[in-house]
Amino acid sequence: MRVLIDTNVLFSALLFPLSKPAIALRKAVSEHTVVLCEQNIAELREIISRKAPNYLSVIDAFFAEFQFELIPSVENSEIIIRDAKDQPILNASIAFDVDLIITGDKDFLALEIARPICITAASFIDEY
């Protein structure tokens, strides 16, 4: 299964290695194909620089710890998400055939689409 990890899950996994997002990330890495969008990585760097600048130096090491497929952001889509900065991530997940998005973002979780399935880290741990 192709699993995209959303920025909020990456942020929590990086800062809190025993959290459900971190457990979900490790499970996705060990059992599935992890997909990251360029937008997720850029967003993570921006959020870390604002909220946890002490972690800026470990971002590259964090990403080096696991294999993932990097996909480009995609600007156009027929499915619209409320938060415009999430749109390129949703578009990329559709364009690059992602099965599942692990997220804590209510805008993703509120989407009523068949694919990709949007699911919380806790639900991913329980269901997959």
Secondary structure as UniProt FT lines:
FT   STRAND          2..5
FT   HELIX           7..15
FT   TURN            17..18
FT   HELIX           20..31
FT   STRAND          33..37
FT   HELIX           38..51
FT   HELIX           53..58
FT   HELIX           59..64
FT   STRAND          69..71
FT   HELIX           84..86
FT   HELIX           87..95
FT   TURN            96..97
FT   STRAND          100..102
FT   HELIX           106..109
FT   STRAND          117..119
FT   HELIX           121..127
//
